[in-house]
Amino acid sequence: MQHNIRLGVDIGGTFTDVVLEIGSDQFSTKVLTTYAAPENAIIDGMHQVCAKAGITPGAISQIIHGTTLATNALIERRGAKTALITTEGFRDVIEMRTESRFEQYDLNLQLPEPLLPRQHRFTLSERMDAQGRVLIALERADVEALADQIAPMGFDSIAVGLIHAYLNDAHEQMIRDVFAQKLPDVMVSISSEVSPQMREYERFNTTVANAYIKPLMKSYLGRLKGRLAEEGTACPIFLMHSGGGIISLESAAEFPVRLVESGPAGGAVFAANIAARYNLDKVLSFDMGGTTAKICLIKDQTPKTARVFEVARTYRFKKGSGMPISIPVIDMVEIGAGGGSLAHVDAMRQIRVGPESAGSEPGPACYGRGGQRPAVTDADLTLGKLDPDNFAGGSIPLHMDAAATALSDLGAPLDMDALTAAHGLAEVVDENMANAARVHAVENGEDLADYTMIAFGGAAPLHAGRLCEKLGVQRLLVPTGAGVGSAIGFLRAPFSFEATRSVYMKLSDFAPSTVKALLSDMETEATGFVRTCDASAEIHAEYKVYMRYTGQGWEIPISLTRAQAIAPDTETFQALFEADYAALFGRTVAGMDIEITVWAVNATTEAAQVDALADTAEQTHAQSTASRRLFDPALSKVVDAAVIARADLAPGATIPGPALITEDETTIVVPSSRQATARTDGTIDINEVKA
């Protein structure tokens, strides 16, 4: 039988995860990310999984790819030399921001620097009003003169963001046409295509970010396609985008800002797939890799989404201290807590962990690649969670002595030995993640005690059990392939694209014909992008409007059915808004007009059907012949933990904690307070043992 052979690839800050899927069979590996040429790690990993499966790379029929390269380029300021062209009088919008202070009482507060210095920002005399009408016409001669002025400055990319261009893009289109003629080698991004939404700071910043990383990502994607072709893999390549869907390589190269959260988005899709299999309506997705940890709330088997998120928060991960990116995105909290996160003792003699990471070069001290500072992986090794001889399937030997030296240096100012320092480091990072989860839940009005945690990523199964103890979460699922969960998520995601528009409308001035035409145009636009990925699949549309009471600063998302989008009416829109507003805030506001600011249509193919798990396996007690000394933080002492290979656990087999369940890509730590059971699909189901 001929199977569709698909490859999922996730480039992370430390590891590149590769998963090959042939029918129901999966073959996976983790290789260290090669920063200078990320495609090298992909080629290496592809050959490894193809060898395991007994096929040649030429047999692969489709590749789905997600990456942190775009995010890292923004964080590390490694983008192209970029210019911004904007309306006269608005040159400093990206530097003035919204003038809000994210830390109100900090007298030494420093706002993040904009991506572009002032001398790289240029203006033109033109203006649209808030209805999209021309107030000051743009003269073509002025644009040509600006192109001549910019030409000798050596810019690689140009961002164009004009006031109210989301309503009328004629001036932005003229600028792009002129620059295409005058400077054909310079890439141009216009805000009316990148992020056609109101609020100029967010729109300008998103367009600048797109332009800033566009040459880098276009070059990388081109090199990747060429290298794969050289290896005989000439199949279509698709990219995961931040909203949880898949777009074509060409669309990704044109709008690389949509790739900023592509890796974590794949993880959320993976967790949602597991939630559907277990019929769970409330899930806390926990993804911990080598550089960061990501936490996402999944309700009714659908990840929570947002319209704006921040990249590169510079001030203790505080909201408002990063770069806002205005694109559809899966809503998650991300903190600098991964296996490579580095620890230090601060001026108050407290252990701090992250956000700085050792990455893969040089990596944690225990990698033996030159790293000398203690990382989370060094603590995990010292605490007994990791086997130094079988890390990453034995491909990366770990050095206990190097980890002990680094941890002793960390603990020296606090009079701690290596084990105590490792305990402190691990508790700090676990509490950081637990606190982030608590805050995220509170912001969304949720009680985590009602949730089931799904853990994946190379480091998550090592820490998830302790996290559950801290959060009061009673059930934890660690699916098959957890170590490469995001890459598997890419293979579960549908092809999709979301179109957004800002068209301001009050319900008192509601125009059904205008609304119907607007949503229809947006559906056509979004569907066109999806057709570039799959020309024959059935595509359906999901409609959303963002509404608020007149005078409020921010909107709430309201979902529409297709019938409500085709035949819109005032009463339905008002009823939907009031129901969702009351659910969020406990009441509605009488006598206030309601307004719509943003419209969104997401075109998507059908997600793969997930069969509910019928688990009828009889419970048996797993027999372990090996044990390892493991430090249990809840008991504050070293215990003897049973060690058993995940592959040796038959369906229904149970093993009480403390225990270590090992596999090539990760290790599952079962605390003393929990018991693990193997399910028929290979998932490890860990539950609290009632006293």
WOURSUL-V948447 format. One record per backbone hydrogen bond with DSSP energy under -0.5 kcal/mol. NH is the residue of the N-H (numbers start at 0). CO is the residue of the C=O. Records with the same first field share a line. If there is no record, write none. Layout:
BEGIN
NH: CO / CO
END
This chain:
BEGIN
2: 0
4: 2
5: 3 / 20
6: 61
7: 18
8: 63
9: 16
10: 65
11: 9 / 14
15: 30
16: 9 / 14
17: 28
18: 7
19: 26
20: 5
21: 19 / 24
22: 3 / 20
24: 21
26: 19
28: 17
30: 15
32: 13
34: 32
37: 34
39: 36
40: 36 / 37
41: 37
42: 38
43: 39
44: 40
45: 41
46: 42
47: 43
48: 44
49: 45
50: 46
51: 47
52: 48
53: 49
54: 49
58: 55
59: 56
60: 4
61: 4
62: 235
63: 6
64: 237
65: 8
67: 10
71: 67
72: 68
73: 69
74: 70
75: 71
77: 72
79: 211
81: 79
82: 156
83: 119
84: 158
85: 121
86: 160
87: 123
89: 86
92: 89
94: 91
95: 91
96: 92
98: 95
101: 99
105: 102
106: 104
108: 105
110: 108
119: 116
120: 117
121: 83
123: 85
125: 123
126: 135
127: 162
128: 132
131: 128
134: 126
135: 126
138: 136
141: 138
142: 138
143: 139
144: 140
145: 141
146: 142
147: 143
148: 144
149: 145
150: 146
151: 147
152: 149
153: 150
155: 80
156: 80
157: 186
158: 82
159: 188
160: 84 / 158
164: 161
166: 163
167: 163
172: 168
173: 169
174: 170
175: 171
176: 172
177: 173
178: 174
179: 175
180: 176
181: 177
182: 178
185: 182
186: 155
188: 157
190: 159
192: 189
193: 189
194: 190
196: 194
202: 198
203: 199
204: 200
205: 201
206: 202
207: 203
208: 204
209: 205
210: 206
211: 207
212: 208
213: 209
214: 210
216: 212
217: 213
218: 214
219: 215
220: 216
221: 217
222: 218
223: 219
224: 220
225: 221
226: 222
227: 223
228: 224
229: 225
230: 226
231: 228
232: 227
233: 231
235: 60
237: 62
238: 246
239: 64
240: 244
241: 257
243: 240
245: 493
246: 238
248: 236
251: 247
252: 248
253: 249
254: 250
257: 254
258: 255
259: 256
261: 258
262: 66
264: 260
265: 261
266: 262
267: 263
268: 264
269: 265
270: 266
271: 267
272: 268
273: 269
274: 270
275: 271
276: 272
277: 273
278: 275
279: 274
282: 297
283: 451
284: 282 / 295
285: 453
286: 284 / 293
287: 285 / 455
288: 291
292: 334
293: 286
294: 332
295: 284
297: 282
298: 296 / 301
299: 280
301: 298
303: 296
305: 328
308: 324
310: 322
313: 320
315: 313
317: 314
320: 317
322: 310
323: 321
324: 308
325: 201 / 323
326: 324
328: 305
329: 241
330: 303
331: 329
332: 294
334: 292
336: 334
338: 288
339: 289
340: 337
341: 355
342: 373
343: 351
345: 343 / 349
348: 345
351: 343
353: 341
357: 339
359: 12
362: 357
364: 372
366: 363
367: 364
375: 340
376: 338
378: 374
379: 375
380: 376
381: 377
382: 378
383: 380
384: 379
385: 379
387: 385
389: 386
392: 389 / 663
393: 390
394: 391
395: 390
397: 387
398: 365
399: 397
402: 398
403: 399
404: 400
405: 401
406: 402
407: 403
408: 404
409: 405
410: 406
411: 407
412: 408
413: 410
414: 411
415: 410
420: 416
421: 417
422: 418
423: 419
424: 420
425: 421
426: 422
427: 423
428: 424
429: 425
430: 426
431: 427
432: 428
433: 429
434: 430
435: 431
436: 432
437: 433
438: 434
439: 435
440: 436
441: 437
442: 438
443: 439
444: 441
445: 440
447: 445
449: 446
450: 447
451: 281
452: 474
453: 283
454: 452 / 476
455: 285
456: 481
458: 287
459: 287
460: 456
461: 458
462: 458 / 459
463: 459
466: 462
467: 463
468: 464
469: 465
470: 466
471: 467
472: 467
474: 450
475: 685
476: 452
477: 683
478: 476
481: 478
483: 480
484: 481
487: 483
488: 484
489: 485
490: 486 / 487
491: 487 / 488
492: 488 / 489
495: 245
496: 602
498: 496 / 600
500: 598
501: 195
502: 500
504: 595
506: 593
508: 505
509: 506
511: 509
514: 510
515: 511
516: 512
517: 513
518: 514
519: 515
520: 516
521: 517
522: 518
523: 519
524: 520
525: 521
526: 522
527: 523
528: 524
529: 525
530: 526
531: 527 / 528
532: 529
533: 529
539: 603
541: 601
542: 559
543: 599
544: 557
545: 597
546: 544 / 555
547: 594
549: 592
551: 548
555: 546
557: 544
559: 542
564: 560
565: 561
566: 562
567: 564
572: 568
573: 569
574: 570
575: 571
576: 572
577: 573
578: 574
579: 575
580: 576
581: 577
582: 578
583: 579
584: 580
585: 581
589: 587
591: 588
594: 547
595: 504
596: 545
597: 545
598: 500
599: 543
600: 498
601: 541
602: 496 / 600
603: 539
604: 494
605: 537
607: 491
610: 608
612: 276
614: 612
615: 613
619: 651
621: 619 / 653
623: 621
625: 642
627: 640
629: 638
630: 382
631: 629 / 636
632: 630
634: 631
635: 631
636: 631
638: 629
640: 627 / 638
641: 657
642: 625
643: 659
645: 661
647: 644
648: 645
649: 647
651: 677
652: 649
653: 619
654: 675
656: 673
657: 669
658: 669
659: 641
660: 667
661: 643 / 659
662: 665
667: 660
668: 460 / 666
669: 658 / 667
670: 668
673: 670
674: 686
675: 654
676: 684
677: 652
678: 682
681: 678
683: 477
684: 676 / 682
685: 475 / 683
686: 674 / 684
687: 473
688: 672
689: 687
END
